[in-house]
Amino acid sequence: MITKEEIIFKLNPNIKELRGWNAFDVDGNSVSFDMTPVNAEYAAQQYSINRKKEYDQLNQFEMQFDDKKNSTTTWVDKINEIKGRHPK
């Protein structure tokens, strides 16, 4: 998961240091930046964060093995259910 701080550095290459939400360039000068695109990028990745939390709770290899052995689609069904709850 990418943090808001990492997004700030990514979107503002002139920023070399953050102290709280105060940004500074390489010479120590204060640098202003807009949080709107930072918040937008952070929000855009939220679906991925939510999906990963649920994926991590599954025993996916065992589900896939059991599906192959039993000719079922339990794993695919569960993945589609998670994606449905957290669409891109």
Distance bins in CASP14 RR format, pairs under 12 A and 6 or more apart:
PFRMAT RR
TARGET T0000
AUTHOR 0000-0000-0000
RMODE 2
METHOD distances of the structure
MODEL  1
1 7 0 0 0 0 0 1 0 0 0 0 0
1 42 0 0 0 0 1 0 0 0 0 0 0
1 45 1 0 0 1 0 0 0 0 0 0 0
1 46 0 0 0 0 1 0 0 0 0 0 0
1 47 0 0 0 0 0 1 0 0 0 0 0
1 48 1 0 0 1 0 0 0 0 0 0 0
1 49 1 0 1 0 0 0 0 0 0 0 0
1 50 0 0 0 0 0 1 0 0 0 0 0
1 51 0 0 0 0 0 1 0 0 0 0 0
1 52 1 0 0 1 0 0 0 0 0 0 0
1 53 0 0 0 0 0 1 0 0 0 0 0
2 8 0 0 0 0 0 1 0 0 0 0 0
2 9 0 0 0 0 0 1 0 0 0 0 0
2 10 1 0 0 1 0 0 0 0 0 0 0
2 11 0 0 0 0 0 1 0 0 0 0 0
2 38 0 0 0 0 0 1 0 0 0 0 0
2 41 1 0 0 1 0 0 0 0 0 0 0
2 42 1 0 0 1 0 0 0 0 0 0 0
2 43 0 0 0 0 0 1 0 0 0 0 0
2 44 0 0 0 0 0 1 0 0 0 0 0
2 45 1 0 0 1 0 0 0 0 0 0 0
2 46 0 0 0 0 0 1 0 0 0 0 0
2 48 0 0 0 0 1 0 0 0 0 0 0
2 49 0 0 0 0 1 0 0 0 0 0 0
3 9 0 0 0 0 1 0 0 0 0 0 0
3 10 0 0 0 0 0 1 0 0 0 0 0
3 18 0 0 0 0 0 1 0 0 0 0 0
3 38 0 0 0 0 0 1 0 0 0 0 0
3 41 0 0 0 0 0 1 0 0 0 0 0
3 42 0 0 0 0 1 0 0 0 0 0 0
3 45 0 0 0 0 0 1 0 0 0 0 0
3 49 0 0 0 0 0 1 0 0 0 0 0
4 10 0 0 0 0 0 1 0 0 0 0 0
4 11 0 0 0 0 0 1 0 0 0 0 0
4 12 0 0 0 0 0 1 0 0 0 0 0
4 18 0 0 0 0 1 0 0 0 0 0 0
4 20 0 0 0 0 0 1 0 0 0 0 0
4 21 0 0 0 0 1 0 0 0 0 0 0
4 33 0 0 0 0 0 1 0 0 0 0 0
4 35 0 0 0 0 1 0 0 0 0 0 0
4 37 0 0 0 0 0 1 0 0 0 0 0
4 38 1 0 1 0 0 0 0 0 0 0 0
4 39 1 0 0 1 0 0 0 0 0 0 0
4 40 0 0 0 0 0 1 0 0 0 0 0
4 41 0 0 0 0 1 0 0 0 0 0 0
4 42 1 0 1 0 0 0 0 0 0 0 0
4 43 0 0 0 0 0 1 0 0 0 0 0
4 45 0 0 0 0 0 1 0 0 0 0 0
5 11 0 0 0 0 0 1 0 0 0 0 0
5 12 0 0 0 0 0 1 0 0 0 0 0
5 15 0 0 0 0 1 0 0 0 0 0 0
5 17 0 0 0 0 0 1 0 0 0 0 0
5 18 1 0 1 0 0 0 0 0 0 0 0
5 19 0 0 0 0 0 1 0 0 0 0 0
5 20 0 0 0 0 1 0 0 0 0 0 0
5 21 0 0 0 0 1 0 0 0 0 0 0
5 22 0 0 0 0 0 1 0 0 0 0 0
5 23 0 0 0 0 1 0 0 0 0 0 0
5 33 0 0 0 0 0 1 0 0 0 0 0
5 35 0 0 0 0 0 1 0 0 0 0 0
5 38 0 0 0 0 1 0 0 0 0 0 0
5 42 0 0 0 0 0 1 0 0 0 0 0
6 12 0 0 0 0 0 1 0 0 0 0 0
6 15 0 0 0 0 0 1 0 0 0 0 0
6 18 0 0 0 0 0 1 0 0 0 0 0
6 38 0 0 0 0 1 0 0 0 0 0 0
6 41 0 0 0 0 1 0 0 0 0 0 0
6 42 0 0 0 0 1 0 0 0 0 0 0
6 45 0 0 0 0 0 1 0 0 0 0 0
7 15 0 0 0 0 0 1 0 0 0 0 0
7 18 0 0 0 0 0 1 0 0 0 0 0
7 33 0 0 0 0 0 1 0 0 0 0 0
7 34 0 0 0 0 0 1 0 0 0 0 0
7 35 0 0 0 0 1 0 0 0 0 0 0
7 36 0 0 0 0 0 1 0 0 0 0 0
7 37 0 0 0 0 1 0 0 0 0 0 0
7 38 1 0 1 0 0 0 0 0 0 0 0
7 39 0 0 0 0 1 0 0 0 0 0 0
7 40 0 0 0 0 1 0 0 0 0 0 0
7 41 1 0 1 0 0 0 0 0 0 0 0
7 42 1 0 1 0 0 0 0 0 0 0 0
7 43 0 0 0 0 0 1 0 0 0 0 0
7 44 0 0 0 0 0 1 0 0 0 0 0
7 45 0 0 0 0 1 0 0 0 0 0 0
8 14 0 0 0 0 0 1 0 0 0 0 0
8 15 1 0 0 1 0 0 0 0 0 0 0
8 16 0 0 0 0 0 1 0 0 0 0 0
8 17 0 0 0 0 0 1 0 0 0 0 0
8 18 1 0 0 1 0 0 0 0 0 0 0
8 20 0 0 0 0 0 1 0 0 0 0 0
8 21 0 0 0 0 1 0 0 0 0 0 0
8 22 0 0 0 0 0 1 0 0 0 0 0
8 23 1 0 0 1 0 0 0 0 0 0 0
8 24 0 0 0 0 0 1 0 0 0 0 0
8 31 0 0 0 0 0 1 0 0 0 0 0
8 32 0 0 0 0 0 1 0 0 0 0 0
8 33 1 0 0 1 0 0 0 0 0 0 0
8 34 0 0 0 0 1 0 0 0 0 0 0
8 35 0 0 0 0 1 0 0 0 0 0 0
8 36 0 0 0 0 0 1 0 0 0 0 0
8 37 0 0 0 0 1 0 0 0 0 0 0
8 38 1 0 1 0 0 0 0 0 0 0 0
8 39 0 0 0 0 0 1 0 0 0 0 0
8 41 0 0 0 0 1 0 0 0 0 0 0
8 42 0 0 0 0 1 0 0 0 0 0 0
9 15 1 0 0 1 0 0 0 0 0 0 0
9 16 0 0 0 0 1 0 0 0 0 0 0
9 17 0 0 0 0 1 0 0 0 0 0 0
9 18 1 0 0 1 0 0 0 0 0 0 0
9 23 0 0 0 0 1 0 0 0 0 0 0
9 24 0 0 0 0 0 1 0 0 0 0 0
9 25 0 0 0 0 0 1 0 0 0 0 0
9 31 0 0 0 0 0 1 0 0 0 0 0
9 33 0 0 0 0 0 1 0 0 0 0 0
9 38 0 0 0 0 0 1 0 0 0 0 0
9 41 0 0 0 0 0 1 0 0 0 0 0
10 33 0 0 0 0 0 1 0 0 0 0 0
10 37 0 0 0 0 0 1 0 0 0 0 0
10 38 0 0 0 0 1 0 0 0 0 0 0
10 41 0 0 0 0 1 0 0 0 0 0 0
10 42 0 0 0 0 0 1 0 0 0 0 0
11 23 0 0 0 0 0 1 0 0 0 0 0
11 33 1 0 0 1 0 0 0 0 0 0 0
11 34 0 0 0 0 1 0 0 0 0 0 0
11 35 0 0 0 0 0 1 0 0 0 0 0
11 36 0 0 0 0 0 1 0 0 0 0 0
11 37 1 0 1 0 0 0 0 0 0 0 0
11 38 1 0 0 1 0 0 0 0 0 0 0
11 39 0 0 0 0 0 1 0 0 0 0 0
11 40 0 0 0 0 0 1 0 0 0 0 0
11 41 1 0 0 1 0 0 0 0 0 0 0
11 42 0 0 0 0 0 1 0 0 0 0 0
12 18 0 0 0 0 1 0 0 0 0 0 0
12 23 1 0 0 1 0 0 0 0 0 0 0
12 24 0 0 0 0 0 1 0 0 0 0 0
12 25 0 0 0 0 1 0 0 0 0 0 0
12 31 1 0 0 1 0 0 0 0 0 0 0
12 32 0 0 0 0 1 0 0 0 0 0 0
12 33 1 0 1 0 0 0 0 0 0 0 0
12 34 0 0 0 0 1 0 0 0 0 0 0
12 35 0 0 0 0 0 1 0 0 0 0 0
12 37 0 0 0 0 1 0 0 0 0 0 0
12 38 0 0 0 0 1 0 0 0 0 0 0
12 41 0 0 0 0 0 1 0 0 0 0 0
13 23 0 0 0 0 0 1 0 0 0 0 0
13 25 0 0 0 0 0 1 0 0 0 0 0
13 26 0 0 0 0 0 1 0 0 0 0 0
13 31 0 0 0 0 0 1 0 0 0 0 0
13 33 0 0 0 0 0 1 0 0 0 0 0
14 23 0 0 0 0 1 0 0 0 0 0 0
14 24 0 0 0 0 1 0 0 0 0 0 0
14 25 1 0 1 0 0 0 0 0 0 0 0
14 26 0 0 0 0 1 0 0 0 0 0 0
14 27 0 0 0 0 0 1 0 0 0 0 0
14 28 0 0 0 0 0 1 0 0 0 0 0
14 29 0 0 0 0 1 0 0 0 0 0 0
14 30 0 0 0 0 0 1 0 0 0 0 0
14 31 1 0 0 1 0 0 0 0 0 0 0
14 32 0 0 0 0 0 1 0 0 0 0 0
14 33 0 0 0 0 1 0 0 0 0 0 0
15 21 0 0 0 0 0 1 0 0 0 0 0
15 22 0 0 0 0 0 1 0 0 0 0 0
15 23 1 0 1 0 0 0 0 0 0 0 0
15 24 1 0 0 1 0 0 0 0 0 0 0
15 25 1 0 0 1 0 0 0 0 0 0 0
15 26 0 0 0 0 1 0 0 0 0 0 0
15 27 0 0 0 0 0 1 0 0 0 0 0
15 28 0 0 0 0 0 1 0 0 0 0 0
15 29 0 0 0 0 0 1 0 0 0 0 0
15 30 0 0 0 0 0 1 0 0 0 0 0
15 31 1 0 1 0 0 0 0 0 0 0 0
15 32 0 0 0 0 1 0 0 0 0 0 0
15 33 1 0 0 1 0 0 0 0 0 0 0
15 34 0 0 0 0 0 1 0 0 0 0 0
15 38 0 0 0 0 0 1 0 0 0 0 0
16 23 0 0 0 0 1 0 0 0 0 0 0
16 24 1 0 0 1 0 0 0 0 0 0 0
16 25 1 0 1 0 0 0 0 0 0 0 0
16 26 1 0 1 0 0 0 0 0 0 0 0
16 27 0 0 0 0 1 0 0 0 0 0 0
16 28 1 0 0 1 0 0 0 0 0 0 0
16 29 0 0 0 0 1 0 0 0 0 0 0
16 30 0 0 0 0 0 1 0 0 0 0 0
16 31 0 0 0 0 1 0 0 0 0 0 0
17 23 1 0 0 1 0 0 0 0 0 0 0
17 24 1 0 1 0 0 0 0 0 0 0 0
17 25 0 0 0 0 1 0 0 0 0 0 0
17 26 0 0 0 0 1 0 0 0 0 0 0
17 27 0 0 0 0 0 1 0 0 0 0 0
17 28 1 0 0 1 0 0 0 0 0 0 0
17 29 0 0 0 0 0 1 0 0 0 0 0
17 30 0 0 0 0 0 1 0 0 0 0 0
17 31 0 0 0 0 1 0 0 0 0 0 0
18 24 1 0 0 1 0 0 0 0 0 0 0
18 25 0 0 0 0 0 1 0 0 0 0 0
18 28 0 0 0 0 0 1 0 0 0 0 0
18 30 0 0 0 0 0 1 0 0 0 0 0
18 31 0 0 0 0 1 0 0 0 0 0 0
18 33 0 0 0 0 1 0 0 0 0 0 0
18 38 0 0 0 0 0 1 0 0 0 0 0
19 28 0 0 0 0 0 1 0 0 0 0 0
19 30 0 0 0 0 1 0 0 0 0 0 0
19 31 0 0 0 0 0 1 0 0 0 0 0
21 30 0 0 0 0 0 1 0 0 0 0 0
21 31 0 0 0 0 0 1 0 0 0 0 0
21 32 0 0 0 0 0 1 0 0 0 0 0
21 33 0 0 0 0 1 0 0 0 0 0 0
21 34 0 0 0 0 0 1 0 0 0 0 0
21 35 1 0 0 1 0 0 0 0 0 0 0
21 38 0 0 0 0 1 0 0 0 0 0 0
21 39 0 0 0 0 0 1 0 0 0 0 0
22 28 0 0 0 0 0 1 0 0 0 0 0
22 29 0 0 0 0 0 1 0 0 0 0 0
22 30 1 0 0 1 0 0 0 0 0 0 0
22 31 0 0 0 0 1 0 0 0 0 0 0
22 32 0 0 0 0 1 0 0 0 0 0 0
22 33 0 0 0 0 0 1 0 0 0 0 0
23 29 0 0 0 0 1 0 0 0 0 0 0
23 30 1 0 0 1 0 0 0 0 0 0 0
23 31 1 0 1 0 0 0 0 0 0 0 0
23 32 1 0 0 1 0 0 0 0 0 0 0
23 33 1 0 1 0 0 0 0 0 0 0 0
23 34 0 0 0 0 0 1 0 0 0 0 0
23 35 0 0 0 0 0 1 0 0 0 0 0
23 38 0 0 0 0 0 1 0 0 0 0 0
24 30 1 0 0 1 0 0 0 0 0 0 0
24 31 1 0 0 1 0 0 0 0 0 0 0
24 32 0 0 0 0 0 1 0 0 0 0 0
24 33 0 0 0 0 0 1 0 0 0 0 0
25 31 1 0 1 0 0 0 0 0 0 0 0
25 32 0 0 0 0 0 1 0 0 0 0 0
25 33 0 0 0 0 0 1 0 0 0 0 0
33 39 0 0 0 0 0 1 0 0 0 0 0
34 40 0 0 0 0 0 1 0 0 0 0 0
34 41 0 0 0 0 0 1 0 0 0 0 0
35 41 0 0 0 0 0 1 0 0 0 0 0
35 42 0 0 0 0 1 0 0 0 0 0 0
35 43 0 0 0 0 0 1 0 0 0 0 0
36 42 0 0 0 0 0 1 0 0 0 0 0
36 43 0 0 0 0 0 1 0 0 0 0 0
37 43 0 0 0 0 0 1 0 0 0 0 0
37 44 0 0 0 0 0 1 0 0 0 0 0
38 44 0 0 0 0 0 1 0 0 0 0 0
38 45 0 0 0 0 0 1 0 0 0 0 0
39 45 0 0 0 0 0 1 0 0 0 0 0
39 46 0 0 0 0 0 1 0 0 0 0 0
40 46 0 0 0 0 0 1 0 0 0 0 0
41 48 0 0 0 0 0 1 0 0 0 0 0
42 48 0 0 0 0 0 1 0 0 0 0 0
42 49 0 0 0 0 1 0 0 0 0 0 0
43 49 0 0 0 0 0 1 0 0 0 0 0
43 50 0 0 0 0 0 1 0 0 0 0 0
44 88 0 0 0 0 1 0 0 0 0 0 0
45 51 0 0 0 0 0 1 0 0 0 0 0
45 52 0 0 0 0 0 1 0 0 0 0 0
45 86 0 0 0 0 0 1 0 0 0 0 0
45 88 0 0 0 0 0 1 0 0 0 0 0
46 52 0 0 0 0 0 1 0 0 0 0 0
46 53 0 0 0 0 0 1 0 0 0 0 0
46 86 0 0 0 0 1 0 0 0 0 0 0
46 87 0 0 0 0 0 1 0 0 0 0 0
46 88 0 0 0 0 0 1 0 0 0 0 0
47 53 0 0 0 0 0 1 0 0 0 0 0
47 54 0 0 0 0 0 1 0 0 0 0 0
47 82 0 0 0 0 0 1 0 0 0 0 0
47 83 0 0 0 0 1 0 0 0 0 0 0
47 84 0 0 0 0 1 0 0 0 0 0 0
47 85 0 0 0 0 1 0 0 0 0 0 0
47 86 1 0 1 0 0 0 0 0 0 0 0
47 87 1 0 0 1 0 0 0 0 0 0 0
47 88 1 0 1 0 0 0 0 0 0 0 0
48 54 0 0 0 0 0 1 0 0 0 0 0
48 55 0 0 0 0 0 1 0 0 0 0 0
48 82 0 0 0 0 0 1 0 0 0 0 0
48 83 0 0 0 0 0 1 0 0 0 0 0
48 86 0 0 0 0 1 0 0 0 0 0 0
48 87 0 0 0 0 0 1 0 0 0 0 0
48 88 0 0 0 0 1 0 0 0 0 0 0
49 55 0 0 0 0 0 1 0 0 0 0 0
49 56 0 0 0 0 0 1 0 0 0 0 0
49 86 0 0 0 0 1 0 0 0 0 0 0
50 56 0 0 0 0 0 1 0 0 0 0 0
50 57 0 0 0 0 0 1 0 0 0 0 0
50 82 0 0 0 0 1 0 0 0 0 0 0
50 83 0 0 0 0 0 1 0 0 0 0 0
50 84 0 0 0 0 0 1 0 0 0 0 0
50 85 1 0 0 1 0 0 0 0 0 0 0
50 86 1 0 1 0 0 0 0 0 0 0 0
50 87 0 0 0 0 0 1 0 0 0 0 0
50 88 0 0 0 0 0 1 0 0 0 0 0
51 57 0 0 0 0 0 1 0 0 0 0 0
51 58 0 0 0 0 0 1 0 0 0 0 0
51 78 0 0 0 0 0 1 0 0 0 0 0
51 79 0 0 0 0 1 0 0 0 0 0 0
51 80 0 0 0 0 0 1 0 0 0 0 0
51 81 0 0 0 0 0 1 0 0 0 0 0
51 82 1 0 1 0 0 0 0 0 0 0 0
51 83 1 0 0 1 0 0 0 0 0 0 0
51 84 0 0 0 0 1 0 0 0 0 0 0
51 85 0 0 0 0 1 0 0 0 0 0 0
51 86 1 0 1 0 0 0 0 0 0 0 0
51 87 0 0 0 0 1 0 0 0 0 0 0
51 88 0 0 0 0 1 0 0 0 0 0 0
52 58 0 0 0 0 0 1 0 0 0 0 0
52 82 0 0 0 0 1 0 0 0 0 0 0
52 83 0 0 0 0 0 1 0 0 0 0 0
52 86 0 0 0 0 1 0 0 0 0 0 0
53 82 0 0 0 0 1 0 0 0 0 0 0
53 85 0 0 0 0 0 1 0 0 0 0 0
53 86 0 0 0 0 1 0 0 0 0 0 0
54 60 0 0 0 0 0 1 0 0 0 0 0
54 78 0 0 0 0 1 0 0 0 0 0 0
54 79 0 0 0 0 1 0 0 0 0 0 0
54 80 0 0 0 0 0 1 0 0 0 0 0
54 81 0 0 0 0 1 0 0 0 0 0 0
54 82 1 0 1 0 0 0 0 0 0 0 0
54 83 0 0 0 0 1 0 0 0 0 0 0
54 84 0 0 0 0 0 1 0 0 0 0 0
54 85 1 0 0 1 0 0 0 0 0 0 0
54 86 1 0 0 1 0 0 0 0 0 0 0
55 63 0 0 0 0 0 1 0 0 0 0 0
55 75 0 0 0 0 0 1 0 0 0 0 0
55 78 0 0 0 0 1 0 0 0 0 0 0
55 79 1 0 0 1 0 0 0 0 0 0 0
55 81 0 0 0 0 0 1 0 0 0 0 0
55 82 1 0 0 1 0 0 0 0 0 0 0
55 83 0 0 0 0 1 0 0 0 0 0 0
55 85 0 0 0 0 0 1 0 0 0 0 0
55 86 0 0 0 0 0 1 0 0 0 0 0
56 82 0 0 0 0 0 1 0 0 0 0 0
57 63 0 0 0 0 0 1 0 0 0 0 0
57 78 0 0 0 0 1 0 0 0 0 0 0
57 82 0 0 0 0 1 0 0 0 0 0 0
58 64 0 0 0 0 0 1 0 0 0 0 0
58 66 0 0 0 0 0 1 0 0 0 0 0
58 74 0 0 0 0 0 1 0 0 0 0 0
58 75 1 0 0 1 0 0 0 0 0 0 0
58 76 0 0 0 0 0 1 0 0 0 0 0
58 77 0 0 0 0 0 1 0 0 0 0 0
58 78 1 0 0 1 0 0 0 0 0 0 0
58 79 0 0 0 0 1 0 0 0 0 0 0
58 81 0 0 0 0 0 1 0 0 0 0 0
58 82 0 0 0 0 1 0 0 0 0 0 0
59 65 0 0 0 0 1 0 0 0 0 0 0
59 66 0 0 0 0 1 0 0 0 0 0 0
59 74 0 0 0 0 0 1 0 0 0 0 0
59 75 0 0 0 0 1 0 0 0 0 0 0
59 78 0 0 0 0 0 1 0 0 0 0 0
60 66 0 0 0 0 0 1 0 0 0 0 0
60 67 0 0 0 0 0 1 0 0 0 0 0
60 74 0 0 0 0 0 1 0 0 0 0 0
60 75 1 0 0 1 0 0 0 0 0 0 0
60 76 0 0 0 0 0 1 0 0 0 0 0
60 78 0 0 0 0 1 0 0 0 0 0 0
60 79 0 0 0 0 1 0 0 0 0 0 0
60 82 0 0 0 0 0 1 0 0 0 0 0
61 67 0 0 0 0 0 1 0 0 0 0 0
61 68 0 0 0 0 0 1 0 0 0 0 0
61 75 0 0 0 0 1 0 0 0 0 0 0
62 68 0 0 0 0 0 1 0 0 0 0 0
62 69 0 0 0 0 0 1 0 0 0 0 0
62 70 0 0 0 0 0 1 0 0 0 0 0
62 74 0 0 0 0 0 1 0 0 0 0 0
62 75 0 0 0 0 1 0 0 0 0 0 0
62 78 0 0 0 0 0 1 0 0 0 0 0
63 69 0 0 0 0 0 1 0 0 0 0 0
63 70 0 0 0 0 0 1 0 0 0 0 0
63 72 0 0 0 0 1 0 0 0 0 0 0
63 73 0 0 0 0 1 0 0 0 0 0 0
63 74 1 0 1 0 0 0 0 0 0 0 0
63 75 1 1 0 0 0 0 0 0 0 0 0
63 76 0 0 0 0 1 0 0 0 0 0 0
63 77 0 0 0 0 1 0 0 0 0 0 0
63 78 1 0 0 1 0 0 0 0 0 0 0
63 79 0 0 0 0 1 0 0 0 0 0 0
64 70 0 0 0 0 0 1 0 0 0 0 0
64 72 0 0 0 0 0 1 0 0 0 0 0
64 73 0 0 0 0 0 1 0 0 0 0 0
64 74 0 0 0 0 1 0 0 0 0 0 0
64 75 1 0 1 0 0 0 0 0 0 0 0
64 76 0 0 0 0 1 0 0 0 0 0 0
64 78 0 0 0 0 0 1 0 0 0 0 0
64 79 0 0 0 0 0 1 0 0 0 0 0
65 72 0 0 0 0 0 1 0 0 0 0 0
65 74 0 0 0 0 0 1 0 0 0 0 0
65 75 0 0 0 0 1 0 0 0 0 0 0
66 72 1 0 0 1 0 0 0 0 0 0 0
66 73 0 0 0 0 0 1 0 0 0 0 0
66 74 1 0 0 1 0 0 0 0 0 0 0
66 75 1 0 0 1 0 0 0 0 0 0 0
66 76 0 0 0 0 0 1 0 0 0 0 0
66 78 0 0 0 0 0 1 0 0 0 0 0
67 73 1 0 0 1 0 0 0 0 0 0 0
67 74 1 0 1 0 0 0 0 0 0 0 0
67 75 1 0 1 0 0 0 0 0 0 0 0
67 76 1 0 0 1 0 0 0 0 0 0 0
67 77 0 0 0 0 1 0 0 0 0 0 0
67 78 0 0 0 0 0 1 0 0 0 0 0
67 79 0 0 0 0 0 1 0 0 0 0 0
68 74 0 0 0 0 0 1 0 0 0 0 0
68 75 0 0 0 0 1 0 0 0 0 0 0
68 76 0 0 0 0 0 1 0 0 0 0 0
69 75 0 0 0 0 0 1 0 0 0 0 0
72 78 0 0 0 0 0 1 0 0 0 0 0
73 79 0 0 0 0 1 0 0 0 0 0 0
73 80 0 0 0 0 1 0 0 0 0 0 0
73 81 0 0 0 0 0 1 0 0 0 0 0
74 80 0 0 0 0 0 1 0 0 0 0 0
74 81 0 0 0 0 0 1 0 0 0 0 0
75 81 0 0 0 0 0 1 0 0 0 0 0
75 82 0 0 0 0 0 1 0 0 0 0 0
76 82 0 0 0 0 0 1 0 0 0 0 0
76 83 0 0 0 0 0 1 0 0 0 0 0
77 83 0 0 0 0 0 1 0 0 0 0 0
77 84 0 0 0 0 0 1 0 0 0 0 0
78 84 0 0 0 0 0 1 0 0 0 0 0
78 85 0 0 0 0 0 1 0 0 0 0 0
79 85 0 0 0 0 0 1 0 0 0 0 0
79 86 0 0 0 0 0 1 0 0 0 0 0
80 86 0 0 0 0 0 1 0 0 0 0 0
80 87 0 0 0 0 0 1 0 0 0 0 0
81 87 0 0 0 0 0 1 0 0 0 0 0
END
